[in-house]
C-alpha cells in the first residue's frame, strides 16, 4: 500500500512528504486495520510537517481525520466487523488507568498517543488504529463530508463547552477557518448570538451570510460585551483581543495545540473574573456527542478535494490560505470521479 511519510520537517514550500510503498499489515491485538477512503488535512498536520510541533517519531505518516472501512480486526476486538465504516481522529489512545482517565479526561492523560504524531495516520491507503478509539460515522454524511468533523468539528465542540457558552448567549468566534465554520453551526443550533472576528473581508461577509449578527477585524470591538469567545487563530495577540471583548465572568477558550506566544497585557483585561483557558485535544465522549449532534443539526462541511498524491500541494495551499473549507485527500481506491457531491 502507498503511504506518504515525513522524514525531515521543514517549510512546505519544499515538498516534505514522500511516497513509500509498505506491505499491508495485520492488525495487532486490540486494533483494527482500515482501508482509508479519505483523510482531511488540518493545521496541526501542517505544524507537524513544518516542525512547529516537535516530531515525536520519524518517519511518520501524518493525518488524523481519516474515514474508511475496517479491513480486518485483531485479537480481542469486539463490536467491529470487516466492512464497518469508521472514522479515526487525533486522540489515538490513552492509558485508561491514571487519575485523568478515571475522571473521563483522557485527553489530559500523560501517556496519551496521537494519530499522525505518535502513530502513523491517514495520509495513506491503509492504516491501523486502536479499536476502542475509532468512531461510527453517521450515515447522513459521505466519507468526504465526515472527514473534517473528526478534528476541527470535535475540538470546536469541546471549545464551546470549555468556553461555557449557554444556549442563547453571545458568542465570539475569533478566526473563521474550517473549525470555526463547524462551531458556528453548533452555536447557531443552540440559538446563540454570533460575533465573528477575522482579518479576511471575504470571511467576514461569509460569517454574516451564515447567521452572524456582526463581523469585523481582530482589532475591532463588537458592539456588545460577549459571554464567551473561542479563538481559532494560532497567534497569541488574538486571544488578548478576544479578552477585550469579554464581559465580566466570561471565558476565552483557545482552540490551538500550538500558539506562537501570548503578549504582555494589562491585568485590567483579566480582572472581574474573566478567564483564559486552553483546549487540549478531546475525549471519546466529546467525539461521540459531537458526531450525534452533527447528524441531528445536520452540519454542512465545505470540502476541497485532492488526490492523495497531491498531499504536498494541499499542505502548501493550506499554509497560504487558498483552501476553501477543509482540504480532503482521496485515496486511489476511492476515486470514482465524484465524492461528497464534488469532482475529485
N, C-alpha and C positions, 0 to 999 in steps of 0.2 A: 504494500500500500504506500501511497505517496503522502509525505508529511513535509511541513515547512519549518525548519529549525532555526533558532537563534543561537549562534556560537559566540559572536562578539558584538555587544551592544554599541550603539553609536547613532549619530543623526541619520534619519531615514531618507535624507536626500541621496544617500548611497544605499542601495538595496541591502537589507540586513538579514532577511530570511532566505534560506537556501533550500531547495528541494532535496529530499532524501528518500530513497526507497527502502522501506522497512518490511521485515517479514510480518505477516499477520500473526497475532499473538492470541493465546488462550487466556481467558480471564483468571486472575488469582482468586483464592478463597475470599468470599465476601464481595467480589467485584462482578461487574458486567462489562462485556465488550460491546461497542456501539459502532454501527456503520453511520458515519456522520453525513447528514444531508446538507446542513448549513451551519455556519458559525458567524455570529455578528462580531464586529470589531469595535472595541471601545477605547477610551483614552487611557485606561490602565494598561491595555496591551501596548499602546504607544509609549507609555512611560517605562515599561519593562524593556521594550526593544531599544529605546534610546538611552537607557541606563539611569533615568531619573529615579526609578526604583531599582535598588541594587539586586542583581540576579542572585537567586538562591541556588540555581543549578544550571549548568551549561554543559552541553547544548540542551535547550528546552524548546518544546513546541508550544507557543503561546495559544491563547484563545480560550475564553471561559463563558461563551454564550452559545453552546452547541445544541442542536436538535438533530435527532436521528432515530434509528431503530436498533433495539437490542439484537445483537447477532448471536451471543452466547452468554450463559450465566456460569459463574464459578461455583465451587463447592460451598455449601452453606447458605446460598442465596434463596430467599423466599419472597414471593409476591411479584416476581417479574418472570416473563416468558420471552423467548425469542420472537421478534416481530413487534413487541410493545414499543410505542413511540414515547421517547423520553427527552428530557432536557437536562443539560449539565451546566452548572453555574460556578461562580467564583469560589465559594466555600466548598472545598473538596473533601474535608474530613476534620474531625476533632477527636480528642482523646476519649470523651464520654464519661470521665470519672473525676475530673478536677472540680473544685468548687464552682467555677464559672459554668461548666457544662451542667452540673447539678441544678444550677439556678435557671437553666434554659438560655444561658448567654454563651452558647458555644462559639459565637462569633468572636468572643474575647479569650478563648482558650489559647494558652501559650504554646500548645502543641498543634494548633490548627494548621492544616495544609490547604493550599490554594491551587486551583486549576490554572494551568498555564504559567505558574510561578514555581511551585514545588513539584508538581507532577505534570506530565505532558497534557496539553489541551487540545482544542478542537480545530486548529489550523491544519487539518489532516483528513484523510479519507476514513480513518477509523481511530478509535481511542478507547481507553478503559476508564472506569470510574467506580468508586465505592457504591455498591447497590443501595445503601441507605442514604446516599447523597445525590440521587437523581430524582427527577420530578416528572409526574404525568403532565402532558401538555393538553390543555382543554381542546376539544375538537373544534371549537369556534375559530381557532387560529390555524393558518397554514404554517408550515415549517418556518418560512422566512418571516412571517408576521410574529411568530412566537419568539424567535431568537433574541431580539432586542429587549424583550421583557425580562430576560434572565440575568441582567446585571443592572442597567440603568433603571429598569422598572422596579425590581425588588428593592434595591438600595434607595431609590427615590421614595418608595413606600415607607421604608424604615425611617428615612429622614423626616417625613411628615409626622411620624409617631414621636420621634425624638424631639422635634420642634414643639410638640404639644398642641398643634392646631386642632381646634374643635370645629365640628360642623357649623357652617355659617360664619366662621371667623374671618378676619382679614389676614390674608397670607401673601407674603412676598416671595417671589422666585427670582434670585439674582444669578443670571446666566440662563440661556434658553437653548441649550443643545438637546440631544436625544433624551437624556434622563428627565430634564425639566418638562419636555413635551408630554411625557407619560405621567409625571407627578401632577401636572396641571389638570389632566383628565380625571385623576382620582379626586383632587381637591374640588373640581367643578361638580363632580358627582356628589360630594359632601355638602354642596351649597355654599362653598367659601367665596368670599370676595377676593379677587386675584389682582395682584400688582406685580408687574414684571419689569426688571431692570436688566438691560443688555446693551452692549456697545453698538450692535448692528441695528440700523434703522429698519432693515427688512425683517429682522426677527421681532422688533417692536411691533411692526404692522401685523405680523403673523400672530403674535400674542393677543392683540386686540381682536383679530378675526376669530380666535379660539375662545374668546369669552373674558379676557382680562378687562378690568374697568379702567386700568391705567398702565401705560408702558413708557419707560424713559431710559436714560443712560444711568450708569452706575453712580454718577456724581449728582444726579437729580434726586430730590426728595419727593416721595409720594405725597399726595395731598392730605393724607391722614396717617396717624401712627398705626403701625402694624402689630397684630397679636403674635405673629411668628414669621420667621424668614428661613428659607432653605437656600444656601448658596451652592452653586454648581461649578463655578469657575475655580481653577486650581491656583489662584493668586490671592494672597492674604489681604490686600487692600480692599477687596470686595467684601470680605467679612466685616471689616470696620465700617464701610459704607452702609452695609445692611444693619449694623448695630445702631447707626444714627437714625434709622427709620423705625426703630422698635419702641413700642410702648413700655412703660414700667412693668416689670414682671414677665416680659416676653423673652423668647429664646431664639437665637440664631443657630441653626444646625448646619454644620459644614459637611457637605456631601463631597468628599475628596479623600482619596487614600494618600495623596501627595499634595502638599501645599508649599509654595516657594518660601514664604516667610510671613509672619504676622507683624506688621509695622507697629511702632510705638503709637499709643493713642491715649488721650486724657481719660482719667478714671471716671469723670462725669458721664461718659458714654455708657459705662458699665453699672454705674450707680442706680439705685432704685430697683435692685434685684433683677436687672436684665442679666442674661446669661449667654455664653457661647459654648456649644457642645460639638465635639467631633462625632462623626458617624462611622463606625468601624465595621465594615463588612455587613453581614446579615445572618440570621439564623434560619434553620429549616422552617420554623413556624412562620417567619416573615414570608419566605418563598411560597409556601402553601397557601397562606392567606391572600397574598397578592395575586397569585395566578387564578384563584377562585373569583376574586373581586374583578380582575381584568376581564374575565369572561362574562361576568354579570353586567358590567357597565354598558357595552363592551368597549375596551380600549382599542384605539386605532394606532397602528405603528406605521411610520414612514420609512420605507426600505430603499436603499441604494445598493443594488446587487452587483457583485463582481465574481468572475470565475476564481476558484481557489488559487490558480496560478498567478493571479494579479494581486496577491496579498500585499506586496510591497507598494503597489500603486494605491491601494486602499489606505494604507498607513500614511503615505505621503499626502494624500488628499485630505485625510482626517486632520493632519497637522496644520495644513494651510486653510482649513475651514471650508473646503469645497464640497464636503459630504452633505447631502440633503437628508436629514433624519439620521438613520443608522446604516452604516456600511455592513453588508452581509455577504460573506463568502459562500459560494455554492460549489459543492464538490462535483466532480465529473459524473459520478453515477446518478446524481440528482438533476442534472441539466436536461430538461425536457423542452426547452425553448421559452417557457414562462414559469415564474414562481411568484406566489403571492399576488397574482394578477399583473406582474411586471415582467418585461422582457429580461432575459438573462444574457 
